Amino acid sequence: MSDVLINVLPLFVLIFAGWVIVRTGYLKPAVGDALGDFVFKVSVPILLFRTIATADFTGGSPWPLWVAYFSGVAVVWTLGHLVATLGFGRDRRIGVLAGVSSAFANTIFIGLPLVSRNVGDAGVVALSILISVHLPVMMIAGTILMERAERKTNGGVAQSPLALARGILRNLVRNPLVIGLVCGALMHVANLPLSGPLKIAIDQTAAVAGPAALISIGMALDKYGLSGNLGLAAFTSALKLVVLPACVFGASHLLGLDRDWTAALVLTSAVPTGVNAWLIANHFNVGHGLASSTITLTTALGVVTVSAWAYVLL
């Protein structure tokens, strides 16, 4: 267990350090926002580019990996929705947001550093394959379901499927993570070598991604905080930290994924809820308290649950 703590605890120490930096006023929250932008728009895309460009994909088809992960997502998303609407009597919009909060893992800011440190290069390859579809699948599902729930709750004219698809595609094409993955895939297919000064510069920039991501998410926590819906947030947090990784763990074994890919998927599914849940709440102007409380609770409790999952897996 001590080895697990050595590999997991430092990640949450960096998150806590980011929170302290803002909470004490040592740096302004705007610095954390800028650091988060750098991680999302520069450092992580370069890390993903390098991973895909130099990866060995002879280990098997990505489909079992995607099925193993998203089958778990489907289970907890459904449970989160039912708990919110039937158990707590909330409307359909809160139900969708409860599902998003239960299922949307922070794959970039916490998942990548965690998998890199605990599983290694093979785990990062598996996570990169997941990331290549994770954001599009989750954002498309969240947007479509929220639009439908909004229409059933408040009425109004439905957005045409073409207009909805056009907006989602526009956002994906401009997404730095997608750009990094596509450029890496093109370089991999072209079999172009990555060497010399360019490789050194890419390696140094990619190395910043993990620590900077963890500190930036810690600096952002003060903005989210515990702002209501604590009863429902406790359920969504339990679904995120315990039920989702358990489902992914079971599906990975049923589908015969190897040890490294299984560990990467389960650890990723076990990380705290990503800020995308709050972004969806903000976009549709509903459920801010639930999203922010789930992000804060899962981050606070994640050091225990992630360590437990790492102990089981590694």
Long-range contacts (C-beta under 8 A, 24 or more apart in sequence): 1-307, 1-311, 3-314, 4-307, 4-310, 4-311, 4-314, 5-307, 7-117, 7-118, 7-310, 7-314, 8-114, 8-118, 8-303, 8-306, 8-307, 8-310, 9-303, 9-307, 10-117, 11-110, 11-113, 11-114, 11-117, 11-214, 12-302, 12-303, 12-306, 14-211, 14-214, 14-215, 14-218, 15-110, 15-214, 15-215, 15-217, 15-218, 15-221, 15-299, 16-218, 17-215, 17-218, 18-214, 18-215, 18-216, 18-217, 18-218, 18-219, 18-220, 18-221, 19-218, 19-219, 19-221, 19-222, 20-218, 21-215, 21-218, 21-219, 22-218, 22-219, 22-222, 23-222, 27-219, 29-219, 29-220, 29-222, 29-223, 31-219, 32-215, 32-216, 32-218, 32-219, 32-220, 33-219, 33-220, 35-212, 35-215, 35-216, 35-219, 36-109, 36-213, 36-216, 36-217, 36-219, 36-220, 38-212, 39-108, 39-109, 39-208, 39-209, 39-212, 39-213, 39-216, 40-108, 40-176, 40-177, 41-176, 42-176, 42-205, 43-205, 43-206, 43-208, 43-209, 43-212, 43-213, 44-108, 44-112, 44-176, 44-177, 44-180, 44-209, 44-213, 45-176, 45-177, 45-179, 45-180, 45-181, 46-180, 46-202, 46-205, 46-206, 46-209, 47-112, 47-180, 47-205, 47-206, 47-209, 48-128, 48-131, 48-177, 48-180, 48-181, 48-184, 49-180, 49-181, 49-183, 49-184, 49-187, 49-202, 50-184, 50-194, 50-202, 50-203, 50-206, 51-124, 51-125, 51-128, 51-184, 52-128, 52-132, 52-180, 52-181, 52-184, 52-185, 52-187, 52-188, 53-183, 53-184, 53-185, 53-187, 53-188, 53-192, 53-194, 54-188, 54-194, 55-125, 55-128, 55-188, 56-125, 57-125, 57-188, 59-122, 59-125, 59-258, 59-261, 60-258, 62-129, 64-255, 64-256, 64-257, 65-126, 65-129, 65-130, 65-257, 65-261, 65-265, 66-129, 66-130, 66-133, 67-251, 67-255, 68-248, 68-251, 68-252, 68-254, 68-255, 68-257, 68-262, 68-265, 69-130, 69-134, 69-248, 69-251, 69-265, 69-268, 69-269, 70-137, 71-247, 71-248, 71-251, 72-244, 72-245, 72-246, 72-247, 72-248, 72-251, 72-269, 73-103, 73-138, 73-244, 75-243, 75-244, 75-247, 76-102, 76-103, 76-239, 76-240, 76-243, 76-244, 76-247, 77-102, 77-103, 77-141, 79-239, 79-243, 80-235, 80-236, 80-239, 83-232, 83-235, 83-236, 83-239, 84-232, 84-236, 87-235, 88-231, 88-232, 90-232, 91-149, 91-153, 92-148, 92-149, 92-152, 92-153, 93-146, 93-149, 93-150, 93-153, 93-284, 93-286, 93-287, 94-232, 94-286, 94-287, 94-290, 95-149, 96-142, 96-145, 96-146, 96-149, 97-146, 97-277, 97-280, 97-281, 97-286, 97-287, 97-290, 97-291, 98-232, 98-235, 98-236, 98-287, 98-290, 99-145, 100-138, 100-142, 100-276, 100-277, 100-280, 100-291, 101-233, 101-236, 101-240, 101-273, 101-277, 101-290, 101-291, 101-294, 101-295, 102-236, 102-239, 102-240, 102-243, 102-244, 102-273, 102-294, 103-138, 103-239, 103-240, 103-244, 104-138, 104-142, 104-273, 104-274, 104-276, 104-277, 105-134, 105-240, 105-244, 105-268, 105-269, 105-270, 105-271, 105-272, 105-273, 105-274, 106-217, 106-271, 106-272, 106-273, 106-274, 106-275, 107-131, 107-134, 107-268, 107-271, 107-274, 108-177, 108-213, 108-274, 109-213, 109-214, 109-216, 109-217, 109-274, 109-275, 110-213, 110-214, 110-217, 110-271, 110-272, 110-302, 111-267, 111-268, 111-271, 112-209, 112-210, 112-213, 113-209, 113-210, 113-211, 113-213, 113-214, 114-267, 114-268, 114-271, 114-306, 115-263, 115-264, 115-267, 115-268, 116-210, 117-210, 118-263, 118-267, 118-310, 118-314, 119-260, 119-263, 119-264, 119-267, 119-314, 120-260, 122-260, 122-261, 122-264, 123-260, 123-261, 123-263, 123-264, 123-267, 124-264, 126-260, 126-261, 126-264, 126-265, 127-264, 127-265, 127-268, 128-181, 130-264, 130-265, 130-268, 131-177, 131-181, 132-181, 135-172, 135-175, 135-177, 135-178, 135-276, 136-168, 136-172, 136-178, 138-276, 139-168, 139-171, 139-276, 139-280, 140-168, 142-276, 142-280, 143-168, 143-280, 146-280, 146-284, 150-284, 150-286, 217-275, 217-299, 220-275, 221-295, 221-296, 221-299, 223-292, 224-275, 224-278, 224-291, 224-292, 224-293, 224-295, 224-296, 225-292, 225-293, 225-296, 226-292, 226-293, 226-296, 226-297, 227-288, 227-289, 227-292, 227-293, 228-289, 228-290, 228-293, 229-287, 229-289, 229-290, 229-293, 230-293, 232-290, 233-290, 233-293, 233-294, 233-297, 234-297, 236-273, 236-290, 236-294, 237-273, 237-294, 237-297, 237-298, 237-301, 240-272, 240-273, 240-294, 240-298, 241-270, 241-272, 241-298, 241-301, 241-302, 241-305, 241-306, 242-305, 244-269, 244-270, 245-269, 245-270, 245-309, 249-312, 249-313, 262-313, 263-313, 263-314, 266-309, 266-313, 267-306, 267-309, 267-310, 267-313, 270-302, 270-305, 270-306, 270-309, 271-302, 271-306, 272-298, 272-299, 272-302, 273-298, 273-299
